[in-house]
Amino acid sequence: MKVPKYPYPGDADLRRLVRFSAEDGTIWLAEHRMLLLHAAALGSLRKELINSVGLEQARRVLTRMGFASGTRDAELAKKIRAGKPVMDAFLVGPQLHMLEGSVRVTPIKLDMDITAGKFYGELRWDNSWEAEAHVREFGPQSEPICWMLLGYASGYTTEFMSRFVLFKEVSCVACGAAHCTIVGKPVEEWPDAEEHTRYYEADSIVSRLLELRTEVDVLRSSLEQQYQIENLVGDSPAFRRTYDLVAKAAGTNVTVLLTGETGVGKERFARALHDLSARRDAPFVAVNCAALPEDLVESELFGVEKGAFTGAHASRAGKFERADGGTIFLDEIGDMPLPAQSKLLRVLQEGEIERLGDERTRRINVRVVAATNANLEAAVKTGRFRSDLFYRLNVYPIAVPPLRERAADLPTLATAMLKRFGTLHGKRFGGITDKAMKALASFSWPGNIRELENMIERGVILAPNDGWVELDHLSPCLGNGAEREASITESGHLREKMPADQSQLCDTILASGYSFETIESMLLEEAVQRAAGNLAGAARLLGLSRPQLSYRLKRNKNTSDNHEA
Ligand SMILES: [Zn+2]
């Protein structure tokens, strides 16, 4: 049996997208993580699925699974062959389907007009892995069974055409045909569409399971709500430990000292402490002690009476008074000047404040949460921080972990930020690609949550709407997370990937159309010129010995003489 050959465009652009990174245990198709798994294993999964949920449900699950991968590949197709003839771009689907090892695809008839929304496709399939696996387990069939492959074709074309294009398998090797044949048209053009579209819908059993699942999630999240206060997101052991300390402190009036590196989110924990406490309906007032000019610290914190100093034209309440009944958060407490420190000590000891230039003392009821990224004990030793204040503040210290110690939280954090910034900037995304997520996870995050936030926001701004946030949209300092990668060659063998600059150079050379000889001559001549005719110097530039250079110059000269003769 002879398989017809179809004039596909070259697929080097697609092969280049496949990267094997064995040392990392990852395989990539562009930015999406892929798997090289045993068809036999997938075959047994398929069998288990059919046996446990029945043919109908299994077909639905597999169709939808194929649909999902087709959709992903179509997103890639629009990008990788943008600017090429539309047919070339469309053929990315069949070519990827082959490259991914699913089936051999030969278009019989393809007719499409994206703007008019017209599509007709008839394609031949050989070597369907699905038919092979199915027949091995269940023997010959009376109905076509390449469900996942069919789902892929529908998903791919639907995404590509931006309208629901439904493919049907009209003949299948599982039913004894010589090869499988599929036909695709916009769903409205199939009179019996309903019989088929139900396999593309989230099915009743699955959706019922999902409903139950949602219920469980709701119940669980009400238990876990304590871990999800506003922007405080996390589930790692380090995060939970910190959170539990905060939650326990919330039930008391204890003064809390939050320590931790810059950007770890100390203010968020302080806010959570406030929200969890009985003071939640009273004000939460945050003050950055380092941001206040030294001569204004006291009046800002404790208030001022009219006439206390030149410029004090009116009496004014300070932050402490404004936080009465609630919580005051004193960030970067290590930068508080000494006079203000003694007043703070008095607030903590007596629960009283005195406005600047006022004789009266005022009773206030404020919980103090202080934070520092500096080593306060060291500041005490050098006399920059009062030791009595330090001991007052250090009653209940909580160390907020740096981001690198809660790596498990990274995907959740990044996804939550993506949602938040997406809303803020009016953009929607499929998500963060696997590759970008991997790079985020392997970064050390010296700037912690704040740095992550900045990077995600940058990604949100740079990524195309309705697309994915890719590695390139984040920061160049991330690296690609993979040291050594290999790609597949035309002959199907793995080849170590060359560094980007080398690969670019090769692209330029290959695209120039010059023969290898011409390129060699050009290089030799250029080196000789740059060395001002000095052959030893030119040889050094080229990494050759002088005799080697002379030999090559002579040989190339002879060939060009012969050509001219
Ligand atoms: Zn088939």
Boltz pocket constraint, residues with backbone or C-beta under 6 A from the ligand:
constraints:
  - pocket:
      binder: B
      contacts: [[A, 128], [A, 131], [A, 144], [A, 145], [A, 146], [A, 169], [A, 171], [A, 172], [A, 173], [A, 174], [A, 180], [A, 181]]
      max_distance: 6.0
